[in-house]
C-alpha cells in the first residue's frame, strides 16, 4: 500500500493498494508499505517522466519513507499513454 501526501493546488492524501493486477483507493490506511510526500507539481512530473524518482529523492523534492523501490517503479506502474 502506498500513501501519497501531496501539497499544493489539488493536493491531499490518497492511498493506493494493489490486489493482483488491480489498484484500489483505500480511505484509511494502516501501516502503508511506502509514504511519498511531495508537491502536486513534482508528483505530476514524476508520473510524466520529467522527474526521475532517484533525482527527486536525492534533491529533496520527494520525501520517501518505507519501501523506496515502490516509488522507483511508480512512473511505469501509473503512467497513462493518453
Backbone as a printed PyTorch tensor [residue, N CA C, xyz], in Angstrom:
tensor([[[  0.8410,  -1.1680,   0.0000],
         [  0.0000,   0.0000,   0.0000],
         [  0.8910,   1.2380,   0.0000]],

        [[  0.4960,   2.2280,  -0.7890],
         [  1.2420,   3.4830,  -0.8760],
         [  0.3610,   4.6170,  -0.3730]],

        [[  0.9220,   5.4570,   0.4740],
         [  0.2410,   6.6610,   0.9480],
         [  0.8950,   7.8610,   0.2640]],

        [[  0.0810,   8.6710,  -0.4110],
         [  0.5480,   9.8820,  -1.0850],
         [  0.0900,  11.0830,  -0.2830]],

        [[  1.0180,  11.9510,   0.0570],
         [  0.6890,  13.2190,   0.7110],
         [  1.1880,  14.3170,  -0.2140]],

        [[  0.2440,  14.9220,  -0.9410],
         [  0.5910,  15.9130,  -1.9530],
         [  0.2030,  17.2960,  -1.4680]],

        [[  1.1490,  18.2220,  -1.5840],
         [  0.9480,  19.5870,  -1.1000],
         [  0.7940,  20.5300,  -2.2830]],

        [[ -0.1090,  21.5120,  -2.1410],
         [ -0.3180,  22.4990,  -3.1840],
         [ -1.6880,  22.3410,  -3.8020]],

        [[ -1.9630,  23.1120,  -4.8680],
         [ -3.2770,  23.0640,  -5.5260],
         [ -3.6300,  21.6480,  -5.9690]],

        [[ -4.8150,  21.1940,  -5.5830],
         [ -5.2620,  19.8490,  -5.9310],
         [ -4.6650,  18.7610,  -5.0680]],

        [[ -3.9230,  19.1490,  -4.0410],
         [ -3.2490,  18.1720,  -3.1910],
         [ -4.1940,  17.5170,  -2.2020]],

        [[ -3.6370,  16.6720,  -1.3890],
         [ -4.3980,  15.9500,  -0.3820],
         [ -3.6780,  14.6580,  -0.0390]],

        [[ -4.4000,  13.7680,   0.5920],
         [ -3.8450,  12.4810,   0.9890],
         [ -4.6410,  11.3770,   0.3080]],

        [[ -3.9270,  10.4970,  -0.3770],
         [ -4.5430,   9.3630,  -1.0340],
         [ -3.7320,   8.1160,  -0.7290]],

        [[ -4.4080,   6.9800,  -0.7560],
         [ -3.7350,   5.7080,  -0.5180],
         [ -4.1800,   4.7180,  -1.5800]],

        [[ -3.2150,   4.0170,  -2.1260],
         [ -3.4860,   3.0020,  -3.1380],
         [ -3.0330,   1.6500,  -2.6340]],

        [[ -3.8400,   0.6490,  -2.9330],
         [ -3.4940,  -0.7220,  -2.5700],
         [ -3.6710,  -1.5870,  -3.8040]],

        [[ -2.6920,  -2.4280,  -4.0690],
         [ -2.7720,  -3.3210,  -5.2190],
         [ -3.2860,  -4.6810,  -4.7780]],

        [[ -4.2530,  -5.1550,  -5.5320],
         [ -4.7800,  -6.5190,  -5.3450],
         [ -4.6560,  -7.2210,  -6.6860]],

        [[ -3.7000,  -8.1090,  -6.7840],
         [ -3.4450,  -8.7630,  -8.0640],
         [ -2.9590,  -7.7420,  -9.0710]],

        [[ -3.6680,  -7.6100, -10.1700],
         [ -3.2900,  -6.6490, -11.2020],
         [ -4.0880,  -5.3590, -11.1070]],

        [[ -4.9430,  -5.2240, -10.1170],
         [ -5.7920,  -4.0370,  -9.9650],
         [ -5.3130,  -3.1640,  -8.8180]],

        [[ -5.5530,  -1.8650,  -8.9550],
         [ -5.1910,  -0.8930,  -7.9270],
         [ -6.4670,  -0.2490,  -7.4090]],

        [[ -6.5890,  -0.1350,  -6.0820],
         [ -7.7830,   0.4170,  -5.4430],
         [ -7.4010,   1.5560,  -4.5110]],

        [[ -8.2640,   2.5650,  -4.4470],
         [ -8.1000,   3.6130,  -3.4420],
         [ -8.5400,   3.0740,  -2.0940]],

        [[ -7.8040,   3.4150,  -1.0560],
         [ -8.1050,   2.9930,   0.3040],
         [ -8.2990,   4.2480,   1.1400]],

        [[ -9.3890,   4.3140,   1.9060],
         [ -9.6990,   5.5140,   2.6730],
         [ -8.7650,   5.7400,   3.8580]],

        [[ -8.6250,   4.7680,   4.7040],
         [ -7.8460,   4.9380,   5.9280],
         [ -6.8130,   3.8270,   6.0300]],

        [[ -5.6140,   4.0990,   5.5410],
         [ -4.6130,   3.0340,   5.5370],
         [ -4.0460,   2.7600,   6.9190]],

        [[ -3.6940,   1.5440,   7.1070],
         [ -2.9500,   1.1860,   8.3040],
         [ -1.6250,   0.6130,   7.8340]],

        [[ -0.5560,   1.1590,   8.3470],
         [  0.7910,   0.6830,   8.0370],
         [  1.0860,   0.5970,   6.5380]],

        [[  1.1110,   1.7370,   5.8330],
         [  1.4410,   1.6680,   4.4080],
         [  2.8660,   1.1540,   4.2090]],

        [[  3.0920,   0.4910,   3.0760],
         [  4.4220,  -0.0180,   2.7470],
         [  5.3670,   1.1240,   2.3870]],

        [[  4.7680,   2.2200,   1.9030],
         [  5.5720,   3.3420,   1.4420],
         [  4.7780,   4.6360,   1.6010]],

        [[  5.4660,   5.6930,   1.9660],
         [  4.8920,   7.0400,   2.0460],
         [  5.6520,   7.9150,   1.0730]],

        [[  4.9140,   8.6230,   0.2250],
         [  5.5210,   9.5840,  -0.6910],
         [  4.9130,  10.9440,  -0.4020]],

        [[  5.7730,  11.9020,  -0.0530],
         [  5.3240,  13.2710,   0.2320],
         [  6.0450,  14.2070,  -0.7300]],

        [[  5.2630,  15.0380,  -1.4450],
         [  5.8510,  15.9880,  -2.3820],
         [  4.7910,  16.9990,  -2.8020]],

        [[  5.1760,  17.9350,  -3.6460],
         [  4.2140,  18.8970,  -4.1840],
         [  3.4180,  18.2270,  -5.2990]],

        [[  2.2680,  18.7990,  -5.6070],
         [  1.4720,  18.2620,  -6.7110],
         [  2.2390,  18.3890,  -8.0250]],

        [[  2.9940,  19.4690,  -8.1900],
         [  3.7740,  19.6600,  -9.4120],
         [  4.8510,  18.5840,  -9.5510]],

        [[  5.5300,  18.2570,  -8.4590],
         [  6.5580,  17.2160,  -8.5230],
         [  5.9440,  15.8420,  -8.7410]],

        [[  4.7720,  15.5990,  -8.1860],
         [  4.0910,  14.3190,  -8.4080],
         [  3.7300,  14.1680,  -9.8830]],

        [[  3.1940,  15.2300, -10.4730],
         [  2.8660,  15.2030, -11.8970],
         [  4.1250,  14.9570, -12.7220]],

        [[  5.2130,  15.6300, -12.3740],
         [  6.4790,  15.4400, -13.0860],
         [  6.9760,  14.0030, -12.9560]],

        [[  6.7900,  13.4130, -11.8040],
         [  7.1820,  12.0190, -11.5790],
         [  6.3760,  11.0900, -12.4840]],

        [[  5.0760,  11.3140, -12.5660],
         [  4.2220,  10.4490, -13.3780],
         [  4.4740,  10.6040, -14.8700]],

        [[  4.7870,  11.8080, -15.2990],
         [  5.0150,  12.0290, -16.7250],
         [  6.4270,  11.6540, -17.1530]],

        [[  7.2940,  11.4040, -16.1910],
         [  8.6570,  11.0170, -16.5050],
         [  9.6310,  12.1800, -16.6060]],

        [[  9.1510,  13.4120, -16.3840],
         [ 10.0690,  14.5500, -16.4470],
         [ 10.8650,  14.7190, -15.1550]],

        [[ 10.4970,  13.9890, -14.1020],
         [ 11.2760,  13.9480, -12.8670],
         [ 11.6240,  12.4980, -12.5770]],

        [[ 12.9010,  12.2000, -12.5710],
         [ 13.3700,  10.8740, -12.2170],
         [ 13.2230,  10.6910, -10.7110]],

        [[ 12.6880,   9.5470, -10.2850],
         [ 12.4420,   9.3130,  -8.8580],
         [ 13.7220,   9.4200,  -8.0340]],

        [[ 14.8170,   8.8820,  -8.5270],
         [ 16.0760,   8.9440,  -7.7850],
         [ 16.5600,  10.3780,  -7.6500]],

        [[ 16.5080,  11.1300,  -8.7440],
         [ 16.9170,  12.5330,  -8.7040],
         [ 16.0130,  13.3340,  -7.7690]],

        [[ 14.7040,  13.0740,  -7.8340],
         [ 13.7610,  13.7750,  -6.9620],
         [ 14.0340,  13.5080,  -5.4930]],

        [[ 14.3570,  12.2640,  -5.1790],
         [ 14.6680,  11.8940,  -3.8050],
         [ 15.9720,  12.5490,  -3.3490]],

        [[ 16.9980,  12.4610,  -4.1860],
         [ 18.3190,  12.9970,  -3.8180],
         [ 18.2980,  14.5240,  -3.6910]],

        [[ 17.4320,  15.1940,  -4.4610],
         [ 17.3680,  16.6570,  -4.4160],
         [ 16.4110,  17.1620,  -3.3320]],

        [[ 15.7070,  16.2350,  -2.6700],
         [ 14.7830,  16.6320,  -1.6210],
         [ 13.4020,  17.0060,  -2.1070]],

        [[ 13.1460,  16.8520,  -3.3990],
         [ 11.8210,  17.1700,  -3.9400],
         [ 10.8010,  16.0780,  -3.5820]],

        [[ 11.2670,  14.8610,  -3.3830],
         [ 10.4200,  13.7410,  -2.9870],
         [ 10.8750,  13.2390,  -1.6280]],

        [[  9.9620,  13.1700,  -0.6900],
         [ 10.2630,  12.5920,   0.6220],
         [  9.6420,  11.2040,   0.6450]],

        [[ 10.4620,  10.2090,   0.8950],
         [ 10.0050,   8.8240,   0.8390],
         [ 10.3410,   8.1360,   2.1520]],

        [[  9.3860,   7.3730,   2.6590],
         [  9.6170,   6.5460,   3.8410],
         [  9.0950,   5.1470,   3.5260]],

        [[  9.7850,   4.1520,   3.9990],
         [  9.3610,   2.7860,   3.7550],
         [ 10.0580,   2.2050,   2.5400]],

        [[  9.3410,   1.4210,   1.7610],
         [  9.8870,   0.7040,   0.6110],
         [ 10.1300,   1.6580,  -0.5570]],

        [[ 11.3500,   2.1320,  -0.7050],
         [ 11.7180,   3.0900,  -1.7460],
         [ 11.5390,   2.4820,  -3.1370]],

        [[ 11.6920,   1.1860,  -3.2600],
         [ 11.5300,   0.5140,  -4.5510],
         [ 10.1680,   0.7420,  -5.1690]],

        [[  9.1460,   0.9160,  -4.3400],
         [  7.8040,   1.1780,  -4.8500],
         [  7.7800,   2.5010,  -5.6080]],

        [[  8.4100,   3.5190,  -5.0570],
         [  8.4360,   4.8280,  -5.7050],
         [  9.2710,   4.7820,  -6.9770]],

        [[ 10.3480,   4.0270,  -6.9660],
         [ 11.1920,   3.9350,  -8.1490],
         [ 10.4270,   3.3630,  -9.3410]],

        [[  9.4640,   2.4900,  -9.0940],
         [  8.6670,   1.9100, -10.1700],
         [  7.3430,   2.5900, -10.3980]],

        [[  7.1030,   3.6950,  -9.7110],
         [  5.8070,   4.3610,  -9.7700],
         [  5.4750,   4.9020, -11.1590]],

        [[  6.4370,   5.4890, -11.8210],
         [  6.2050,   6.0490, -13.1490],
         [  5.6650,   4.9870, -14.0880]],

        [[  6.2980,   3.8420, -14.1190],
         [  5.8720,   2.7600, -15.0220],
         [  4.5180,   2.1900, -14.6230]],

        [[  4.2730,   2.0920, -13.3210],
         [  3.0350,   1.4850, -12.8380],
         [  1.8130,   2.3590, -13.0700]],

        [[  1.9560,   3.6830, -12.9670],
         [  0.8000,   4.5640, -13.0100],
         [  0.6890,   5.4320, -14.2550]],

        [[  1.6670,   5.3840, -15.1090],
         [  1.6260,   6.2860, -16.2620],
         [  0.4630,   5.9440, -17.1810]],

        [[ -0.0070,   6.9680, -17.8910],
         [ -1.0600,   6.7600, -18.8820],
         [ -0.4730,   7.0720, -20.2430]],

        [[ -0.9860,   6.4270, -21.2480],
         [ -0.4810,   6.6470, -22.6070],
         [ -1.2830,   7.7110, -23.3330]],

        [[ -2.1830,   8.3810, -22.6260],
         [ -3.0160,   9.3770, -23.2910],
         [ -2.6650,  10.6680, -22.8330]]])
